[in-house]
Amino acid sequence: MSWNYRIVRHPGKFGSYYQLHEVFYNAKGRPVSATEEAITFGGDSQQEVIDSLHQALGDVLRTKVIDWEDL
């Protein structure tokens, strides 16, 4: 199973809102689940946090927003 960071659109009382999640894919590359809570970044060093942020930015620039209901 693979994963990446994706922006996920959530339904809200006053319209949609967006959060960053780790999204997981099945063997066919179809998104099947995501982290329940939005992602926060931390690490053992400043560089580790920076590297994670770079990875997340690269992932969201290459992928489309996904709807929570589709996971």
CHARMM internal coordinates of N, CA and C (Angstrom, degrees):
IC EDIT
DIST 1 N 1 CA 1.4547
DIST 1 CA 1 C 1.5211
ANGL 1 N 1 CA 1 C 108.45
DIST 1 C 2 N 1.3153
ANGL 1 CA 1 C 2 N 115.85
DIHE 1 N 1 CA 1 C 2 N 132.99
DIST 2 N 2 CA 1.4576
ANGL 1 C 2 N 2 CA 120.30
DIHE 1 CA 1 C 2 N 2 CA 178.53
DIST 2 CA 2 C 1.5335
ANGL 2 N 2 CA 2 C 109.53
DIHE 1 C 2 N 2 CA 2 C -107.66
DIST 2 C 3 N 1.3238
ANGL 2 CA 2 C 3 N 115.03
DIHE 2 N 2 CA 2 C 3 N 170.28
DIST 3 N 3 CA 1.4607
ANGL 2 C 3 N 3 CA 119.96
DIHE 2 CA 2 C 3 N 3 CA 179.56
DIST 3 CA 3 C 1.5269
ANGL 3 N 3 CA 3 C 108.83
DIHE 2 C 3 N 3 CA 3 C -152.08
DIST 3 C 4 N 1.3167
ANGL 3 CA 3 C 4 N 114.89
DIHE 3 N 3 CA 3 C 4 N 164.07
DIST 4 N 4 CA 1.4502
ANGL 3 C 4 N 4 CA 122.25
DIHE 3 CA 3 C 4 N 4 CA 169.33
DIST 4 CA 4 C 1.5237
ANGL 4 N 4 CA 4 C 108.12
DIHE 3 C 4 N 4 CA 4 C -157.96
DIST 4 C 5 N 1.3271
ANGL 4 CA 4 C 5 N 114.46
DIHE 4 N 4 CA 4 C 5 N 173.81
DIST 5 N 5 CA 1.4582
ANGL 4 C 5 N 5 CA 120.03
DIHE 4 CA 4 C 5 N 5 CA 175.53
DIST 5 CA 5 C 1.5222
ANGL 5 N 5 CA 5 C 108.21
DIHE 4 C 5 N 5 CA 5 C -84.69
DIST 5 C 6 N 1.3245
ANGL 5 CA 5 C 6 N 116.55
DIHE 5 N 5 CA 5 C 6 N 136.44
DIST 6 N 6 CA 1.4670
ANGL 5 C 6 N 6 CA 121.73
DIHE 5 CA 5 C 6 N 6 CA 176.87
DIST 6 CA 6 C 1.5182
ANGL 6 N 6 CA 6 C 109.37
DIHE 5 C 6 N 6 CA 6 C -138.99
DIST 6 C 7 N 1.3013
ANGL 6 CA 6 C 7 N 115.67
DIHE 6 N 6 CA 6 C 7 N 149.02
DIST 7 N 7 CA 1.4602
ANGL 6 C 7 N 7 CA 120.48
DIHE 6 CA 6 C 7 N 7 CA 169.41
DIST 7 CA 7 C 1.5157
ANGL 7 N 7 CA 7 C 106.78
DIHE 6 C 7 N 7 CA 7 C -82.15
DIST 7 C 8 N 1.3197
ANGL 7 CA 7 C 8 N 115.69
DIHE 7 N 7 CA 7 C 8 N 128.53
DIST 8 N 8 CA 1.4645
ANGL 7 C 8 N 8 CA 122.05
DIHE 7 CA 7 C 8 N 8 CA -176.99
DIST 8 CA 8 C 1.5268
ANGL 8 N 8 CA 8 C 108.40
DIHE 7 C 8 N 8 CA 8 C -115.73
DIST 8 C 9 N 1.3386
ANGL 8 CA 8 C 9 N 114.73
DIHE 8 N 8 CA 8 C 9 N 129.45
DIST 9 N 9 CA 1.4694
ANGL 8 C 9 N 9 CA 120.86
DIHE 8 CA 8 C 9 N 9 CA 176.64
DIST 9 CA 9 C 1.5294
ANGL 9 N 9 CA 9 C 108.12
DIHE 8 C 9 N 9 CA 9 C -89.62
DIST 9 C 10 N 1.3277
ANGL 9 CA 9 C 10 N 115.31
DIHE 9 N 9 CA 9 C 10 N 126.05
DIST 10 N 10 CA 1.4597
ANGL 9 C 10 N 10 CA 122.10
DIHE 9 CA 9 C 10 N 10 CA 179.96
DIST 10 CA 10 C 1.5282
ANGL 10 N 10 CA 10 C 109.98
DIHE 9 C 10 N 10 CA 10 C -109.58
DIST 10 C 11 N 1.3234
ANGL 10 CA 10 C 11 N 116.45
DIHE 10 N 10 CA 10 C 11 N 144.59
DIST 11 N 11 CA 1.4690
ANGL 10 C 11 N 11 CA 118.02
DIHE 10 CA 10 C 11 N 11 CA 173.15
DIST 11 CA 11 C 1.5249
ANGL 11 N 11 CA 11 C 109.13
DIHE 10 C 11 N 11 CA 11 C -74.61
DIST 11 C 12 N 1.3020
ANGL 11 CA 11 C 12 N 117.09
DIHE 11 N 11 CA 11 C 12 N 141.95
DIST 12 N 12 CA 1.4546
ANGL 11 C 12 N 12 CA 121.10
DIHE 11 CA 11 C 12 N 12 CA 179.10
DIST 12 CA 12 C 1.5128
ANGL 12 N 12 CA 12 C 111.07
DIHE 11 C 12 N 12 CA 12 C -134.29
DIST 12 C 13 N 1.2881
ANGL 12 CA 12 C 13 N 115.60
DIHE 12 N 12 CA 12 C 13 N 166.00
DIST 13 N 13 CA 1.4597
ANGL 12 C 13 N 13 CA 121.54
DIHE 12 CA 12 C 13 N 13 CA -179.32
DIST 13 CA 13 C 1.5304
ANGL 13 N 13 CA 13 C 111.55
DIHE 12 C 13 N 13 CA 13 C -60.19
DIST 13 C 14 N 1.3233
ANGL 13 CA 13 C 14 N 116.78
DIHE 13 N 13 CA 13 C 14 N -34.90
DIST 14 N 14 CA 1.4636
ANGL 13 C 14 N 14 CA 121.36
DIHE 13 CA 13 C 14 N 14 CA -176.84
DIST 14 CA 14 C 1.5282
ANGL 14 N 14 CA 14 C 111.94
DIHE 13 C 14 N 14 CA 14 C -115.46
DIST 14 C 15 N 1.3063
ANGL 14 CA 14 C 15 N 117.18
DIHE 14 N 14 CA 14 C 15 N 25.62
DIST 15 N 15 CA 1.4589
ANGL 14 C 15 N 15 CA 122.38
DIHE 14 CA 14 C 15 N 15 CA -178.86
DIST 15 CA 15 C 1.5132
ANGL 15 N 15 CA 15 C 110.76
DIHE 14 C 15 N 15 CA 15 C 120.23
DIST 15 C 16 N 1.2931
ANGL 15 CA 15 C 16 N 115.61
DIHE 15 N 15 CA 15 C 16 N 179.87
DIST 16 N 16 CA 1.4681
ANGL 15 C 16 N 16 CA 121.17
DIHE 15 CA 15 C 16 N 16 CA -177.87
DIST 16 CA 16 C 1.5153
ANGL 16 N 16 CA 16 C 111.40
DIHE 15 C 16 N 16 CA 16 C -73.35
DIST 16 C 17 N 1.3277
ANGL 16 CA 16 C 17 N 115.29
DIHE 16 N 16 CA 16 C 17 N 153.90
DIST 17 N 17 CA 1.4577
ANGL 16 C 17 N 17 CA 121.79
DIHE 16 CA 16 C 17 N 17 CA 169.08
DIST 17 CA 17 C 1.5270
ANGL 17 N 17 CA 17 C 107.96
DIHE 16 C 17 N 17 CA 17 C -137.61
DIST 17 C 18 N 1.3193
ANGL 17 CA 17 C 18 N 116.76
DIHE 17 N 17 CA 17 C 18 N 161.06
DIST 18 N 18 CA 1.4552
ANGL 17 C 18 N 18 CA 122.59
DIHE 17 CA 17 C 18 N 18 CA -170.46
DIST 18 CA 18 C 1.5247
ANGL 18 N 18 CA 18 C 110.12
DIHE 17 C 18 N 18 CA 18 C -123.44
DIST 18 C 19 N 1.3464
ANGL 18 CA 18 C 19 N 114.80
DIHE 18 N 18 CA 18 C 19 N 141.12
DIST 19 N 19 CA 1.4598
ANGL 18 C 19 N 19 CA 121.15
DIHE 18 CA 18 C 19 N 19 CA 176.23
DIST 19 CA 19 C 1.5228
ANGL 19 N 19 CA 19 C 109.20
DIHE 18 C 19 N 19 CA 19 C -142.76
DIST 19 C 20 N 1.3115
ANGL 19 CA 19 C 20 N 115.75
DIHE 19 N 19 CA 19 C 20 N 159.94
DIST 20 N 20 CA 1.4597
ANGL 19 C 20 N 20 CA 122.06
DIHE 19 CA 19 C 20 N 20 CA 176.83
DIST 20 CA 20 C 1.5250
ANGL 20 N 20 CA 20 C 109.08
DIHE 19 C 20 N 20 CA 20 C -93.45
DIST 20 C 21 N 1.3437
ANGL 20 CA 20 C 21 N 116.20
DIHE 20 N 20 CA 20 C 21 N 129.21
DIST 21 N 21 CA 1.4678
ANGL 20 C 21 N 21 CA 122.41
DIHE 20 CA 20 C 21 N 21 CA 179.62
DIST 21 CA 21 C 1.5136
ANGL 21 N 21 CA 21 C 109.69
DIHE 20 C 21 N 21 CA 21 C -133.67
DIST 21 C 22 N 1.3301
ANGL 21 CA 21 C 22 N 116.70
DIHE 21 N 21 CA 21 C 22 N 159.22
DIST 22 N 22 CA 1.4529
ANGL 21 C 22 N 22 CA 121.34
DIHE 21 CA 21 C 22 N 22 CA 164.76
DIST 22 CA 22 C 1.5205
ANGL 22 N 22 CA 22 C 105.73
DIHE 21 C 22 N 22 CA 22 C -84.07
DIST 22 C 23 N 1.3376
ANGL 22 CA 22 C 23 N 116.47
DIHE 22 N 22 CA 22 C 23 N 127.17
DIST 23 N 23 CA 1.4582
ANGL 22 C 23 N 23 CA 122.10
DIHE 22 CA 22 C 23 N 23 CA 179.69
DIST 23 CA 23 C 1.5248
ANGL 23 N 23 CA 23 C 107.84
DIHE 22 C 23 N 23 CA 23 C -112.13
DIST 23 C 24 N 1.3272
ANGL 23 CA 23 C 24 N 115.95
DIHE 23 N 23 CA 23 C 24 N 135.47
DIST 24 N 24 CA 1.4558
ANGL 23 C 24 N 24 CA 122.77
DIHE 23 CA 23 C 24 N 24 CA -176.02
DIST 24 CA 24 C 1.5234
ANGL 24 N 24 CA 24 C 110.03
DIHE 23 C 24 N 24 CA 24 C -109.20
DIST 24 C 25 N 1.3369
ANGL 24 CA 24 C 25 N 115.73
DIHE 24 N 24 CA 24 C 25 N 144.63
DIST 25 N 25 CA 1.4581
ANGL 24 C 25 N 25 CA 122.76
DIHE 24 CA 24 C 25 N 25 CA -173.62
DIST 25 CA 25 C 1.5227
ANGL 25 N 25 CA 25 C 110.82
DIHE 24 C 25 N 25 CA 25 C -120.06
DIST 25 C 26 N 1.3442
ANGL 25 CA 25 C 26 N 115.85
DIHE 25 N 25 CA 25 C 26 N 149.54
DIST 26 N 26 CA 1.4575
ANGL 25 C 26 N 26 CA 119.94
DIHE 25 CA 25 C 26 N 26 CA 174.67
DIST 26 CA 26 C 1.5308
ANGL 26 N 26 CA 26 C 109.59
DIHE 25 C 26 N 26 CA 26 C -81.96
DIST 26 C 27 N 1.3247
ANGL 26 CA 26 C 27 N 116.69
DIHE 26 N 26 CA 26 C 27 N -177.05
DIST 27 N 27 CA 1.4663
ANGL 26 C 27 N 27 CA 121.55
DIHE 26 CA 26 C 27 N 27 CA -177.07
DIST 27 CA 27 C 1.5227
ANGL 27 N 27 CA 27 C 112.47
DIHE 26 C 27 N 27 CA 27 C -62.90
DIST 27 C 28 N 1.3202
ANGL 27 CA 27 C 28 N 117.88
DIHE 27 N 27 CA 27 C 28 N -23.32
DIST 28 N 28 CA 1.4564
ANGL 27 C 28 N 28 CA 121.69
DIHE 27 CA 27 C 28 N 28 CA 179.37
DIST 28 CA 28 C 1.5234
ANGL 28 N 28 CA 28 C 112.67
DIHE 27 C 28 N 28 CA 28 C -88.90
DIST 28 C 29 N 1.3416
ANGL 28 CA 28 C 29 N 116.83
DIHE 28 N 28 CA 28 C 29 N 2.30
DIST 29 N 29 CA 1.4533
ANGL 28 C 29 N 29 CA 121.20
DIHE 28 CA 28 C 29 N 29 CA 178.53
DIST 29 CA 29 C 1.5101
ANGL 29 N 29 CA 29 C 114.62
DIHE 28 C 29 N 29 CA 29 C 83.26
DIST 29 C 30 N 1.3293
ANGL 29 CA 29 C 30 N 116.39
DIHE 29 N 29 CA 29 C 30 N 13.67
DIST 30 N 30 CA 1.4670
ANGL 29 C 30 N 30 CA 120.56
DIHE 29 CA 29 C 30 N 30 CA 179.77
DIST 30 CA 30 C 1.5236
ANGL 30 N 30 CA 30 C 109.58
DIHE 29 C 30 N 30 CA 30 C -90.67
DIST 30 C 31 N 1.3520
ANGL 30 CA 30 C 31 N 118.95
DIHE 30 N 30 CA 30 C 31 N 132.74
DIST 31 N 31 CA 1.4603
ANGL 30 C 31 N 31 CA 120.17
DIHE 30 CA 30 C 31 N 31 CA 177.18
DIST 31 CA 31 C 1.5254
ANGL 31 N 31 CA 31 C 110.17
DIHE 30 C 31 N 31 CA 31 C -66.10
DIST 31 C 32 N 1.3342
ANGL 31 CA 31 C 32 N 115.62
DIHE 31 N 31 CA 31 C 32 N 130.33
DIST 32 N 32 CA 1.4631
ANGL 31 C 32 N 32 CA 119.46
DIHE 31 CA 31 C 32 N 32 CA -175.44
DIST 32 CA 32 C 1.5300
ANGL 32 N 32 CA 32 C 113.84
DIHE 31 C 32 N 32 CA 32 C -124.70
DIST 32 C 33 N 1.3205
ANGL 32 CA 32 C 33 N 118.33
DIHE 32 N 32 CA 32 C 33 N -18.86
DIST 33 N 33 CA 1.4621
ANGL 32 C 33 N 33 CA 120.09
DIHE 32 CA 32 C 33 N 33 CA 179.51
DIST 33 CA 33 C 1.5272
ANGL 33 N 33 CA 33 C 109.53
DIHE 32 C 33 N 33 CA 33 C -162.49
DIST 33 C 34 N 1.3292
ANGL 33 CA 33 C 34 N 114.23
DIHE 33 N 33 CA 33 C 34 N 169.38
DIST 34 N 34 CA 1.4649
ANGL 33 C 34 N 34 CA 120.29
DIHE 33 CA 33 C 34 N 34 CA 178.82
DIST 34 CA 34 C 1.5122
ANGL 34 N 34 CA 34 C 109.04
DIHE 33 C 34 N 34 CA 34 C -149.21
DIST 34 C 35 N 1.3211
ANGL 34 CA 34 C 35 N 115.42
DIHE 34 N 34 CA 34 C 35 N 162.69
DIST 35 N 35 CA 1.4522
ANGL 34 C 35 N 35 CA 119.60
DIHE 34 CA 34 C 35 N 35 CA 174.18
DIST 35 CA 35 C 1.5199
ANGL 35 N 35 CA 35 C 108.64
DIHE 34 C 35 N 35 CA 35 C -59.98
DIST 35 C 36 N 1.3191
ANGL 35 CA 35 C 36 N 116.13
DIHE 35 N 35 CA 35 C 36 N 140.30
DIST 36 N 36 CA 1.4623
ANGL 35 C 36 N 36 CA 120.26
DIHE 35 CA 35 C 36 N 36 CA -178.28
DIST 36 CA 36 C 1.5247
ANGL 36 N 36 CA 36 C 111.23
DIHE 35 C 36 N 36 CA 36 C -65.65
DIST 36 C 37 N 1.3047
ANGL 36 CA 36 C 37 N 116.21
DIHE 36 N 36 CA 36 C 37 N -40.71
DIST 37 N 37 CA 1.4646
ANGL 36 C 37 N 37 CA 121.96
DIHE 36 CA 36 C 37 N 37 CA -179.76
DIST 37 CA 37 C 1.5259
ANGL 37 N 37 CA 37 C 109.81
DIHE 36 C 37 N 37 CA 37 C -100.15
DIST 37 C 38 N 1.3029
ANGL 37 CA 37 C 38 N 116.94
DIHE 37 N 37 CA 37 C 38 N 151.50
DIST 38 N 38 CA 1.4607
ANGL 37 C 38 N 38 CA 121.96
DIHE 37 CA 37 C 38 N 38 CA 175.51
DIST 38 CA 38 C 1.5244
ANGL 38 N 38 CA 38 C 109.22
DIHE 37 C 38 N 38 CA 38 C -62.34
DIST 38 C 39 N 1.3158
ANGL 38 CA 38 C 39 N 115.09
DIHE 38 N 38 CA 38 C 39 N 156.07
DIST 39 N 39 CA 1.4596
ANGL 38 C 39 N 39 CA 121.69
DIHE 38 CA 38 C 39 N 39 CA -176.75
DIST 39 CA 39 C 1.5307
ANGL 39 N 39 CA 39 C 110.89
DIHE 38 C 39 N 39 CA 39 C -81.22
DIST 39 C 40 N 1.3093
ANGL 39 CA 39 C 40 N 114.75
DIHE 39 N 39 CA 39 C 40 N 139.97
DIST 40 N 40 CA 1.4644
ANGL 39 C 40 N 40 CA 121.70
DIHE 39 CA 39 C 40 N 40 CA 167.69
DIST 40 CA 40 C 1.5274
ANGL 40 N 40 CA 40 C 106.51
DIHE 39 C 40 N 40 CA 40 C -120.81
DIST 40 C 41 N 1.3005
ANGL 40 CA 40 C 41 N 117.03
DIHE 40 N 40 CA 40 C 41 N 160.72
DIST 41 N 41 CA 1.4574
ANGL 40 C 41 N 41 CA 120.14
DIHE 40 CA 40 C 41 N 41 CA -175.62
DIST 41 CA 41 C 1.5186
ANGL 41 N 41 CA 41 C 110.59
DIHE 40 C 41 N 41 CA 41 C -115.76
DIST 41 C 42 N 1.3030
ANGL 41 CA 41 C 42 N 114.60
DIHE 41 N 41 CA 41 C 42 N 136.57
DIST 42 N 42 CA 1.4486
ANGL 41 C 42 N 42 CA 122.40
DIHE 41 CA 41 C 42 N 42 CA 176.55
DIST 42 CA 42 C 1.5148
ANGL 42 N 42 CA 42 C 107.86
DIHE 41 C 42 N 42 CA 42 C -156.40
DIST 42 C 43 N 1.2914
ANGL 42 CA 42 C 43 N 117.44
DIHE 42 N 42 CA 42 C 43 N 172.07
DIST 43 N 43 CA 1.4576
ANGL 42 C 43 N 43 CA 119.70
DIHE 42 CA 42 C 43 N 43 CA 179.33
DIST 43 CA 43 C 1.5068
ANGL 43 N 43 CA 43 C 111.41
DIHE 42 C 43 N 43 CA 43 C -177.61
DIST 43 C 44 N 1.3127
ANGL 43 CA 43 C 44 N 114.10
DIHE 43 N 43 CA 43 C 44 N -179.56
DIST 44 N 44 CA 1.4624
ANGL 43 C 44 N 44 CA 120.91
DIHE 43 CA 43 C 44 N 44 CA -179.86
DIST 44 CA 44 C 1.5227
ANGL 44 N 44 CA 44 C 112.33
DIHE 43 C 44 N 44 CA 44 C -83.54
DIST 44 C 45 N 1.3453
ANGL 44 CA 44 C 45 N 115.92
DIHE 44 N 44 CA 44 C 45 N -9.05
DIST 45 N 45 CA 1.4637
ANGL 44 C 45 N 45 CA 119.58
DIHE 44 CA 44 C 45 N 45 CA 179.03
DIST 45 CA 45 C 1.5238
ANGL 45 N 45 CA 45 C 109.19
DIHE 44 C 45 N 45 CA 45 C -153.70
DIST 45 C 46 N 1.3036
ANGL 45 CA 45 C 46 N 114.72
DIHE 45 N 45 CA 45 C 46 N 164.54
DIST 46 N 46 CA 1.4560
ANGL 45 C 46 N 46 CA 120.41
DIHE 45 CA 45 C 46 N 46 CA 176.05
DIST 46 CA 46 C 1.5180
ANGL 46 N 46 CA 46 C 109.61
DIHE 45 C 46 N 46 CA 46 C -59.90
DIST 46 C 47 N 1.3292
ANGL 46 CA 46 C 47 N 117.41
DIHE 46 N 46 CA 46 C 47 N -42.46
DIST 47 N 47 CA 1.4586
ANGL 46 C 47 N 47 CA 121.27
DIHE 46 CA 46 C 47 N 47 CA -177.93
DIST 47 CA 47 C 1.5230
ANGL 47 N 47 CA 47 C 111.72
DIHE 46 C 47 N 47 CA 47 C -63.83
DIST 47 C 48 N 1.3103
ANGL 47 CA 47 C 48 N 117.35
DIHE 47 N 47 CA 47 C 48 N -36.60
DIST 48 N 48 CA 1.4645
ANGL 47 C 48 N 48 CA 120.56
DIHE 47 CA 47 C 48 N 48 CA 177.98
DIST 48 CA 48 C 1.5286
ANGL 48 N 48 CA 48 C 111.10
DIHE 47 C 48 N 48 CA 48 C -62.29
DIST 48 C 49 N 1.3055
ANGL 48 CA 48 C 49 N 117.17
DIHE 48 N 48 CA 48 C 49 N -41.37
DIST 49 N 49 CA 1.4671
ANGL 48 C 49 N 49 CA 121.02
DIHE 48 CA 48 C 49 N 49 CA 177.62
DIST 49 CA 49 C 1.5308
ANGL 49 N 49 CA 49 C 109.67
DIHE 48 C 49 N 49 CA 49 C -66.23
DIST 49 C 50 N 1.3096
ANGL 49 CA 49 C 50 N 117.49
DIHE 49 N 49 CA 49 C 50 N -44.16
DIST 50 N 50 CA 1.4586
ANGL 49 C 50 N 50 CA 121.40
DIHE 49 CA 49 C 50 N 50 CA 179.37
DIST 50 CA 50 C 1.5227
ANGL 50 N 50 CA 50 C 110.57
DIHE 49 C 50 N 50 CA 50 C -60.96
DIST 50 C 51 N 1.3249
ANGL 50 CA 50 C 51 N 117.47
DIHE 50 N 50 CA 50 C 51 N -43.94
DIST 51 N 51 CA 1.4626
ANGL 50 C 51 N 51 CA 120.98
DIHE 50 CA 50 C 51 N 51 CA 179.58
DIST 51 CA 51 C 1.5315
ANGL 51 N 51 CA 51 C 111.25
DIHE 50 C 51 N 51 CA 51 C -62.10
DIST 51 C 52 N 1.3220
ANGL 51 CA 51 C 52 N 117.37
DIHE 51 N 51 CA 51 C 52 N -41.08
DIST 52 N 52 CA 1.4648
ANGL 51 C 52 N 52 CA 121.12
DIHE 51 CA 51 C 52 N 52 CA 178.21
DIST 52 CA 52 C 1.5219
ANGL 52 N 52 CA 52 C 111.16
DIHE 51 C 52 N 52 CA 52 C -65.09
DIST 52 C 53 N 1.3106
ANGL 52 CA 52 C 53 N 116.99
DIHE 52 N 52 CA 52 C 53 N -40.40
DIST 53 N 53 CA 1.4609
ANGL 52 C 53 N 53 CA 121.04
DIHE 52 CA 52 C 53 N 53 CA 177.70
DIST 53 CA 53 C 1.5315
ANGL 53 N 53 CA 53 C 111.36
DIHE 52 C 53 N 53 CA 53 C -63.87
DIST 53 C 54 N 1.3304
ANGL 53 CA 53 C 54 N 116.63
DIHE 53 N 53 CA 53 C 54 N -40.99
DIST 54 N 54 CA 1.4676
ANGL 53 C 54 N 54 CA 120.30
DIHE 53 CA 53 C 54 N 54 CA 176.83
DIST 54 CA 54 C 1.5268
ANGL 54 N 54 CA 54 C 110.94
DIHE 53 C 54 N 54 CA 54 C -62.12
DIST 54 C 55 N 1.3417
ANGL 54 CA 54 C 55 N 116.57
DIHE 54 N 54 CA 54 C 55 N -43.24
DIST 55 N 55 CA 1.4558
ANGL 54 C 55 N 55 CA 120.25
DIHE 54 CA 54 C 55 N 55 CA 178.91
DIST 55 CA 55 C 1.5257
ANGL 55 N 55 CA 55 C 110.43
DIHE 54 C 55 N 55 CA 55 C -61.91
DIST 55 C 56 N 1.3276
ANGL 55 CA 55 C 56 N 116.77
DIHE 55 N 55 CA 55 C 56 N -45.51
DIST 56 N 56 CA 1.4606
ANGL 55 C 56 N 56 CA 120.87
DIHE 55 CA 55 C 56 N 56 CA -179.24
DIST 56 CA 56 C 1.5231
ANGL 56 N 56 CA 56 C 110.88
DIHE 55 C 56 N 56 CA 56 C -62.10
DIST 56 C 57 N 1.3174
ANGL 56 CA 56 C 57 N 117.52
DIHE 56 N 56 CA 56 C 57 N -44.42
DIST 57 N 57 CA 1.4558
ANGL 56 C 57 N 57 CA 120.58
DIHE 56 CA 56 C 57 N 57 CA 179.89
DIST 57 CA 57 C 1.5258
ANGL 57 N 57 CA 57 C 110.91
DIHE 56 C 57 N 57 CA 57 C -62.62
DIST 57 C 58 N 1.3128
ANGL 57 CA 57 C 58 N 117.08
DIHE 57 N 57 CA 57 C 58 N -44.01
DIST 58 N 58 CA 1.4577
ANGL 57 C 58 N 58 CA 120.39
DIHE 57 CA 57 C 58 N 58 CA 177.65
DIST 58 CA 58 C 1.5170
ANGL 58 N 58 CA 58 C 111.88
DIHE 57 C 58 N 58 CA 58 C -60.07
DIST 58 C 59 N 1.3351
ANGL 58 CA 58 C 59 N 116.74
DIHE 58 N 58 CA 58 C 59 N -42.83
DIST 59 N 59 CA 1.4671
ANGL 58 C 59 N 59 CA 120.95
DIHE 58 CA 58 C 59 N 59 CA 179.60
DIST 59 CA 59 C 1.5221
ANGL 59 N 59 CA 59 C 111.57
DIHE 58 C 59 N 59 CA 59 C -62.66
DIST 59 C 60 N 1.3202
ANGL 59 CA 59 C 60 N 117.87
DIHE 59 N 59 CA 59 C 60 N -46.55
DIST 60 N 60 CA 1.4728
ANGL 59 C 60 N 60 CA 119.40
DIHE 59 CA 59 C 60 N 60 CA -175.45
DIST 60 CA 60 C 1.5260
ANGL 60 N 60 CA 60 C 112.18
DIHE 59 C 60 N 60 CA 60 C -73.18
DIST 60 C 61 N 1.3200
ANGL 60 CA 60 C 61 N 117.81
DIHE 60 N 60 CA 60 C 61 N -24.80
DIST 61 N 61 CA 1.4569
ANGL 60 C 61 N 61 CA 119.84
DIHE 60 CA 60 C 61 N 61 CA 176.53
DIST 61 CA 61 C 1.5301
ANGL 61 N 61 CA 61 C 111.75
DIHE 60 C 61 N 61 CA 61 C -74.89
DIST 61 C 62 N 1.3382
ANGL 61 CA 61 C 62 N 117.16
DIHE 61 N 61 CA 61 C 62 N -23.37
DIST 62 N 62 CA 1.4725
ANGL 61 C 62 N 62 CA 121.94
DIHE 61 CA 61 C 62 N 62 CA -179.25
DIST 62 CA 62 C 1.5173
ANGL 62 N 62 CA 62 C 113.69
DIHE 61 C 62 N 62 CA 62 C -94.02
DIST 62 C 63 N 1.3178
ANGL 62 CA 62 C 63 N 118.40
DIHE 62 N 62 CA 62 C 63 N -9.93
DIST 63 N 63 CA 1.4653
ANGL 62 C 63 N 63 CA 120.74
DIHE 62 CA 62 C 63 N 63 CA -174.22
DIST 63 CA 63 C 1.5178
ANGL 63 N 63 CA 63 C 110.09
DIHE 62 C 63 N 63 CA 63 C -125.05
DIST 63 C 64 N 1.3185
ANGL 63 CA 63 C 64 N 114.98
DIHE 63 N 63 CA 63 C 64 N 160.91
DIST 64 N 64 CA 1.4619
ANGL 63 C 64 N 64 CA 121.45
DIHE 63 CA 63 C 64 N 64 CA 177.38
DIST 64 CA 64 C 1.5222
ANGL 64 N 64 CA 64 C 110.03
DIHE 63 C 64 N 64 CA 64 C -89.73
DIST 64 C 65 N 1.3121
ANGL 64 CA 64 C 65 N 115.41
DIHE 64 N 64 CA 64 C 65 N 159.84
DIST 65 N 65 CA 1.4614
ANGL 64 C 65 N 65 CA 120.87
DIHE 64 CA 64 C 65 N 65 CA 173.64
DIST 65 CA 65 C 1.5245
ANGL 65 N 65 CA 65 C 108.14
DIHE 64 C 65 N 65 CA 65 C -62.67
DIST 65 C 66 N 1.3117
ANGL 65 CA 65 C 66 N 116.68
DIHE 65 N 65 CA 65 C 66 N 140.58
DIST 66 N 66 CA 1.4647
ANGL 65 C 66 N 66 CA 121.81
DIHE 65 CA 65 C 66 N 66 CA 178.96
DIST 66 CA 66 C 1.5241
ANGL 66 N 66 CA 66 C 108.69
DIHE 65 C 66 N 66 CA 66 C -117.20
DIST 66 C 67 N 1.3089
ANGL 66 CA 66 C 67 N 116.99
DIHE 66 N 66 CA 66 C 67 N 144.62
DIST 67 N 67 CA 1.4673
ANGL 66 C 67 N 67 CA 121.62
DIHE 66 CA 66 C 67 N 67 CA 179.23
DIST 67 CA 67 C 1.5207
ANGL 67 N 67 CA 67 C 110.71
DIHE 66 C 67 N 67 CA 67 C -84.78
DIST 67 C 68 N 1.3213
ANGL 67 CA 67 C 68 N 115.67
DIHE 67 N 67 CA 67 C 68 N 136.89
DIST 68 N 68 CA 1.4659
ANGL 67 C 68 N 68 CA 122.13
DIHE 67 CA 67 C 68 N 68 CA 178.83
DIST 68 CA 68 C 1.5180
ANGL 68 N 68 CA 68 C 111.49
DIHE 67 C 68 N 68 CA 68 C -52.73
DIST 68 C 69 N 1.3287
ANGL 68 CA 68 C 69 N 116.55
DIHE 68 N 68 CA 68 C 69 N -39.85
DIST 69 N 69 CA 1.4680
ANGL 68 C 69 N 69 CA 121.25
DIHE 68 CA 68 C 69 N 69 CA -177.22
DIST 69 CA 69 C 1.5235
ANGL 69 N 69 CA 69 C 112.35
DIHE 68 C 69 N 69 CA 69 C -65.26
DIST 69 C 70 N 1.3296
ANGL 69 CA 69 C 70 N 117.39
DIHE 69 N 69 CA 69 C 70 N -19.76
DIST 70 N 70 CA 1.4625
ANGL 69 C 70 N 70 CA 121.20
DIHE 69 CA 69 C 70 N 70 CA -178.39
DIST 70 CA 70 C 1.5272
ANGL 70 N 70 CA 70 C 112.88
DIHE 69 C 70 N 70 CA 70 C -85.78
DIST 70 C 71 N 1.3169
ANGL 70 CA 70 C 71 N 117.06
DIHE 70 N 70 CA 70 C 71 N -2.81
DIST 71 N 71 CA 1.4677
ANGL 70 C 71 N 71 CA 120.36
DIHE 70 CA 70 C 71 N 71 CA -178.52
DIST 71 CA 71 C 1.5180
ANGL 71 N 71 CA 71 C 110.99
DIHE 70 C 71 N 71 CA 71 C -98.52
END
COOR INIT
IC SEED 1 N 1 CA 1 C
IC BUILD
